[in-house]
Amino acid sequence: MLAIIGGSGLTQLSTLEIVRREVVRTPYGEPSGALTFGELCGRPVVFLARHGYGHTIPPHLVNYRANIWALKQARADAVVSVASVGGIRADFAPGTLLIPDQIIDYTWGRKSTFFEGGDQAVHHVDFTHPYDESLRQRLLQAGKQAGEAVFDGGVYAATQGPRLETAAEINRFERDGADVVGMTGMPEAVLARELELPYAAVNVVVNFAAGRASSEHGIHFDSIEPILQESMVRVRNLLDHLCRV
């Protein structure tokens, strides 16, 4: 069963034929909301809104451990994350969809492992390639079948939030090799790896990052919502086709 975690702009899947909703408890507290079970193109899917169904949970307060644990407990066998990002690279303009292949983590203080010592042995996971390559390729193939332009690869910079970044920080991220910037990619990805859940992401560029192009003098929030809504229609199309790949 495929699990989909929806970010900003994707608090529900309009094409999901809902079967039931289930409130789940985990050893790590409550997930962001009830799990929504249903079918997408005849395939079983479980959906979770990362920020809550009313979009009330900021990025640094998302209970990432409870979310991933709940999806594993629900017997998901793969996780696709959908998240809006800012474009750092000049060719990653608003409206770009990409399937990233690398992460740089700038977050701090978040609960980022299921193995915290005590009576548990220290556990290290290989994170050389943070996204599952097979699932990445399925997303790219789904994009082709859906007729959507989807960029293959990109380095995702995960920041703490909830504030947006300064222009100087974006300059630093670019020097570090980042292509896009967001606030929710970590520790979500590594927690999935710890539970051996294949994980990949669909990034939706909704604005240029601070100091870049149209955001040179500031982020124009009034222009983000139309781009987000239009892009999420494309994301839903991609996800519909993913269930057929």
HUMOLIN-V215336 format. One record per pair of residues at least 6 apart in sequence whose ideal C-beta (glycine too) atoms are under 8 Angstrom apart, sorted by the first residue. I is the first residue (numbers start at 1). GAP is how many residues later the second one is. D is the distance in whole Angstrom. If there is no record, write none. Layout:
BEGIN
i,gap,d
I,GAP,D
I,GAP,D
END
This chain:
BEGIN
i,gap,d
1,43,4
1,44,7
1,45,6
1,73,7
1,74,6
1,75,5
1,76,6
2,38,8
2,41,7
2,42,7
2,43,5
2,44,8
2,74,7
2,75,7
2,76,5
2,77,8
2,78,7
2,240,7
2,241,7
3,42,7
3,43,5
3,44,8
3,45,7
3,68,4
3,71,7
3,73,4
3,75,7
3,76,5
3,77,7
3,194,8
4,9,7
4,41,6
4,42,7
4,43,5
4,44,8
4,75,8
4,76,5
4,78,7
4,235,7
5,42,8
5,43,5
5,44,8
5,45,5
5,62,7
5,66,8
5,74,6
5,75,7
5,76,5
5,77,7
5,183,7
6,6,7
6,7,7
6,41,7
6,42,7
6,43,5
6,44,6
6,76,5
7,43,5
7,44,7
7,74,7
7,75,5
7,76,4
7,77,6
7,177,6
8,43,7
8,47,7
8,75,7
8,76,5
8,198,8
8,220,7
9,75,6
9,195,7
9,197,8
9,219,4
9,220,7
9,222,7
9,223,5
10,39,8
10,72,5
10,222,5
10,225,7
10,226,8
11,38,4
11,40,7
11,41,8
11,42,6
11,43,8
11,44,6
12,24,8
12,35,7
12,37,7
12,41,7
13,23,8
13,25,8
13,27,7
13,32,8
13,34,5
13,223,7
13,226,7
14,222,7
15,25,6
15,26,8
15,221,6
15,224,8
15,225,6
16,20,7
16,22,4
16,23,7
16,24,6
16,29,6
16,31,6
17,21,5
17,22,5
17,23,7
18,18,6
18,19,7
18,20,4
19,18,5
19,19,5
19,20,7
20,17,5
20,18,8
21,13,5
21,14,7
21,15,5
21,16,7
22,12,6
22,13,5
22,15,7
22,52,8
23,11,5
24,6,8
24,7,6
24,10,7
24,11,6
24,46,4
24,49,7
24,50,7
26,39,8
26,40,5
26,43,4
26,44,5
26,47,7
27,42,7
28,35,7
28,37,4
28,38,5
28,41,6
28,83,7
28,86,8
29,34,5
29,36,8
29,37,5
30,33,7
30,36,6
31,17,6
31,32,6
31,35,5
31,36,5
31,38,8
31,39,4
32,16,6
32,17,6
32,18,6
32,19,7
32,20,5
32,25,6
32,30,6
32,31,7
32,34,8
32,35,6
33,15,7
33,16,5
33,19,5
33,20,5
34,19,8
35,11,5
35,12,7
35,13,6
35,35,6
35,36,7
35,39,6
36,10,7
36,11,4
36,12,7
37,7,7
37,8,8
37,9,5
37,10,8
37,37,8
38,6,8
38,7,6
38,8,8
38,9,7
39,6,7
40,199,7
40,200,6
40,203,5
41,199,6
41,200,8
41,202,4
41,203,6
42,201,7
43,200,4
43,201,8
45,198,7
46,25,6
46,28,5
46,30,6
48,19,6
48,22,7
48,23,7
49,6,8
50,7,8
50,12,6
50,17,7
50,31,8
50,33,8
50,134,6
51,6,5
51,7,8
51,8,8
51,11,7
58,103,6
58,104,4
59,101,8
59,102,4
59,103,6
59,124,4
59,125,5
60,47,8
60,49,8
60,50,7
60,100,6
60,101,5
60,102,6
60,123,7
62,122,7
63,48,8
64,46,7
64,47,7
64,48,8
64,123,5
64,124,5
64,127,6
65,46,5
65,49,6
65,122,8
65,126,6
67,121,7
68,11,7
68,120,7
68,123,4
68,124,5
68,127,6
68,129,7
69,45,7
69,126,7
71,8,6
71,126,7
72,123,5
72,125,6
76,121,7
77,120,7
77,121,7
78,54,7
78,57,6
78,119,7
78,120,4
78,121,7
78,122,8
79,113,5
79,118,5
79,119,7
79,120,5
79,121,8
80,55,7
80,59,7
80,119,8
80,120,6
80,121,7
80,122,7
80,159,7
80,162,7
81,103,8
81,104,7
81,107,6
81,108,8
81,118,7
81,119,7
81,120,4
81,121,7
82,119,7
82,120,5
82,122,7
82,153,6
82,157,8
83,99,5
83,101,5
83,102,6
83,118,6
83,119,8
83,120,6
83,121,7
84,98,7
84,119,8
84,120,5
84,121,8
84,122,5
84,144,6
85,71,7
85,95,4
85,96,6
85,97,4
85,118,5
85,119,7
85,120,6
85,121,7
86,78,8
86,79,8
86,84,8
86,94,6
86,95,5
86,96,7
86,119,7
86,120,7
86,121,5
86,122,7
86,123,4
86,124,7
86,126,8
86,129,8
86,133,8
87,6,6
87,7,7
87,9,6
87,92,8
87,93,6
87,118,4
87,120,7
87,121,5
87,122,6
87,125,7
88,69,7
88,82,6
88,85,6
88,86,5
88,90,6
88,91,6
88,92,6
88,93,6
88,121,5
88,124,7
89,65,8
89,90,5
89,91,7
90,122,8
90,123,7
92,6,7
92,59,7
92,62,7
92,87,6
92,88,6
92,113,5
93,112,7
93,115,7
93,120,7
94,111,6
94,112,6
94,113,6
94,114,7
94,120,8
94,129,8
94,130,8
94,133,5
95,110,7
95,132,6
95,135,7
95,136,6
96,55,6
96,108,8
96,109,4
97,46,7
97,51,6
97,52,7
97,53,5
97,54,7
97,105,6
97,106,7
97,107,6
97,108,8
97,134,7
97,137,6
97,138,7
97,141,7
98,52,7
98,53,4
98,54,8
98,55,7
98,56,5
98,81,8
98,82,7
98,104,8
98,105,5
98,107,7
99,32,8
99,37,5
99,40,5
99,41,6
99,44,8
99,51,6
99,52,7
99,53,6
99,54,7
99,55,8
99,101,7
99,102,7
99,103,6
99,104,7
100,31,7
100,53,7
100,54,4
100,55,7
100,56,4
100,79,8
100,80,7
100,85,8
100,101,6
100,103,6
101,28,7
101,30,6
101,35,7
101,51,8
101,52,4
101,53,7
101,54,8
102,27,8
102,28,7
102,29,8
102,51,8
102,52,8
102,53,4
102,54,7
103,27,5
103,28,8
103,52,7
103,53,5
103,54,8
103,55,6
103,82,6
103,83,6
103,86,6
104,51,6
104,52,7
104,53,5
104,54,7
104,69,7
104,72,6
104,73,7
104,74,6
105,53,5
105,81,4
105,82,8
106,51,6
106,52,6
106,53,5
106,54,7
106,67,8
107,51,5
107,52,7
107,53,5
107,76,8
107,79,5
107,80,7
108,52,6
109,51,8
110,76,7
110,77,6
111,76,7
112,74,7
112,75,4
112,78,6
112,79,7
113,10,7
113,74,7
113,77,7
113,78,7
113,81,7
114,9,8
114,77,7
114,80,5
114,81,7
115,6,7
115,7,7
115,8,4
115,79,7
123,71,7
125,65,7
125,68,5
125,69,6
126,67,8
127,63,6
127,66,6
130,59,5
130,60,7
130,63,7
130,69,8
131,58,7
131,68,6
131,69,5
131,70,7
132,66,4
132,67,6
132,68,5
134,64,7
135,63,5
135,64,7
135,65,4
136,64,5
138,62,8
138,104,6
138,107,5
139,11,7
139,61,6
139,63,6
139,99,7
139,103,6
140,10,6
140,12,6
141,104,5
142,96,5
142,97,8
142,99,4
142,100,4
142,102,7
142,103,5
143,6,7
143,7,3
143,95,5
143,98,8
144,6,8
145,96,5
145,99,7
145,100,7
146,88,8
146,91,5
146,92,5
146,94,7
146,95,4
147,90,8
148,86,5
148,89,6
148,90,5
150,52,8
150,88,7
154,25,4
154,26,6
154,49,7
155,22,5
155,23,5
155,24,5
155,25,7
156,22,7
156,23,7
156,24,6
156,25,8
156,26,6
156,29,5
156,45,7
156,47,7
157,16,5
157,19,7
157,21,4
157,23,7
157,24,4
157,25,7
158,24,6
158,25,7
158,26,7
158,27,4
158,28,4
159,6,6
159,10,8
159,22,6
159,23,7
159,24,6
160,23,7
161,22,4
161,23,8
162,21,7
164,46,6
164,55,6
165,8,8
165,16,6
165,44,7
165,45,5
166,44,6
166,45,8
167,43,5
167,44,3
168,43,8
169,41,7
170,11,7
170,39,5
170,40,5
170,41,5
170,42,7
171,40,7
173,8,6
173,36,8
180,23,6
180,25,6
180,29,8
181,28,5
182,21,7
185,16,7
188,11,8
189,10,6
189,12,8
192,6,8
192,7,4
193,6,7
202,33,6
202,36,7
202,37,8
204,24,7
204,27,5
204,28,7
204,31,6
205,26,8
206,18,5
206,21,5
206,22,5
206,25,7
207,7,8
207,8,6
207,12,6
207,13,7
207,16,7
207,17,5
207,20,7
208,6,5
208,7,4
209,6,6
210,8,8
210,9,7
214,6,7
214,9,8
END
